Amino acid sequence: MEYREIVAVTGLGGLYQLLTTKSDGAIVRNVADKTTRFISARQHNVTPLESIEVYTTGENVRLHHVFQKMQQHETSIPLADAKTADNAAIKGYFKSIFPEFDEERVYVSDMKKMLKWYEVLKVNDLLRFEEQNADEAANEAGEPVQETVAEPVEAVAEEKPKKKAAAKKAEPAEGEEKPKKAAKKKAAEEEDGAATEEKPAKKAAKKKKTEES
């Protein structure tokens, strides 16, 4: 399990390892308790942690940079407790380790979430960001960057409208037989009409014969 495989899932607490994606969702494993489950693309969105950025007073930074700062200062600045610390204490903690935070756009709820995520990553030895730092260095140097293995579920879910459109297109094809049936019925009616037209002719012939006699 690597950091680039870790995702956050809307509507679900904690962090998850993205195991595989499906046409209608994904299979994920809870990083904390190791339980595996299917999540529906209709109900949940999946976001890789390495794609998350944090607002600063300058340029935005990737989330792993914040985790690195927390890791570097852990011995000198104890982590704030997301469950017991008040809002002022949590803001003060992040201001100490990352002064560039944009306080107007980074909410306390976001800070609490980062604290919880950091704890989960630390317990599972996932605070290793060599690949992320190498990718960023390669990107700055203009070199090709290795793509992440964590494919967003949203991209897979976009296939659904195509299936519905195909199904809708197929409906007229089935209905095309109906005009043929109607044409067949019309032809039968014409034949019946032709048959009834012959009857008066027979009666006329019979009448003429009686007059001659």
N, C-alpha and C positions, 0 to 999 in steps of 0.2 A: 504494500500500500504506500502510495506516494502523495505528496501535497497536490500535485496536478490532477489527481483523481478525486479530490474531495470537493463536494458540492453542498450548497445550501438549498433546501426545498421549501417553497412557500407553503404555509399552513402546517408545517411540521417543525418542531424544535430540534436543536442539535445539529450535528453534521453527518454527512453520508458519503460513502464511497460509491461512485457510479460504476456498477458492474457491467451493465449492457443496456442498450437502448432497443426499443421495439416500436412498431408502427403506431401503437396507441399509448406509449408511456416508456417506463424504464424500470430496471431492477436495481435497487440500491441496498447497501448494507449500512446499518447504523454504526458509526465509528465507536460510540461509547459501549453499547451492549452487544454489538456484533449480530443483531437480528437482521434478517434479509426480508425485503418486502417489495411488492410491485406498486408503483405509483402511476396513476393515470395522468396522461398529458392534458386531459380536459379539466382536471381539478388542481393540478400542481405545475409550477414552473421550477426548473432546475437551473441553478447558477453556479458555475465553477468558481471557487474562491479566488483562483488566480486571475479571473477576469474582473474582479471587483476593484473599483478605485475609490479613494477617499479624498474628499475635498480638503484643500489647503488654501492658504492665503496666496500661494503661487500656483504652480501647475499641480494637477491631481497626481496622487501617487498610488501605486498598487498596494493592496491590502497587506501583502507579505512584508512590505517595508515597515508598516506599523508594528507587525508582529516581531520583526527584528529589533525594533527600538524597545519594545517591551522586554524582549529577551536580554538585550544588552544592559538594561537598567534594573533588571530584577533584583540584583544583589544590593544595589544602593537605594532603589525606590520600590518598596513592596507593592505588589499588585493590589489594586482596589478590589474589594469584594462586590461583585455585581448584585448579590442578594441583600447585603446588609448596609453597604455604603450609601449615603445620601447623594443627591444629584451634585451638590457642590464639591464633595470629596471626589466623585468620579471625574468631574470636569477638571479639577485641580490635578488629578493624577495624569490625565492625558496631556494637559498643558505642560506638565513637567517633562514628560518623555518625548513629546512631539509639539513643540511651541508653534509650529506652522499650521496646526489644525484650524480650519475655518469654523469657529464656534457657532456662527449663524446657520450653517448648513449641515453640520455634523451634530445630530441630536443626541441627547443622553441615552435614548433607547438604542441608538446605533453603537454608542460606546459600551453599553452593557452587553450587547450582543458580541462585540469584539472581545470583551473580557471572557465571556463564556466560551467562545470559540478557541481562544488562546489556551484555556485550561484543557479543553478536549484534545487539541493538537499536541500540547505538551505531554499529557499522560500517554498518548499513543506514539510518541517520538516522531512527530510529523513537522517539527519546527526546523526543517532542513530545506533551504531555499537556494541551493547551489544552481539547480537547473534554471530557476526563474531569473536569478541574477545573470547567469550566462546568456540566457535568451535576450535579456534587455541589453546586455553589452554587445551582443551580435547585431541586434536591431539598430543600435546607435552607430555601429560600424558599417551598416549596410549589408550585412551578411544574412543568408537565409536563416529563418528561425524555425525550430522544430515545432510542428503543430501539436496541440494538446490532444490527448486521447479521450478527454471528457467531452463527448459530443452533446451539445445542448438538446434536450428533449423537444424544445420548441421547434427546432428545425425539422425533426421527424414528424411532428404533428401537422406541419404545413402540407403534408401529403394528403390529408383527409379531404380537403375541398376538391382535389383532383378526382378522387374516387367517386364523390357525389356527382360531379359534373358528368363523369362517364356513365353513371347509372341513369342520370336524367336524359342523356343523349340516346340511351338504348331504348327508352320508353316509346318514342315515335315508331321505332322499327317494329315493335310488337304490334302497335296499333295500325300499321300499314295494311294488315290483312283484312281489316274491317271494310274498307272501300271495295275490296275484291269480293267479299261476301255480299255486299250490297249490289254490286254489279251482277253477280250471279243470280241474286234474287230478282233483279230487274229483268234479266234475260228470261228467267222462268215465267215472269208475268207476261212478257211479250209473247212467249210461246203459247200461253194459255189464251191470250187475246186473239192470236192467230187462229187457234182451234175454235173459238166461239164464233169467229167471223164466218167459218165455213157452214155452220148450221143453217143460217137463213138461205144460203144457196141451195141446200138440199130440199128445203121446204118449197122453194120456188119451183124447182124441177118437178116435184110431186104434184103441185097444183096444175102445172102446164099439161101434164100427162092426163089428168082427169078431164080437163077441158076438151082435149082432142078426142077422148072416148065419148 
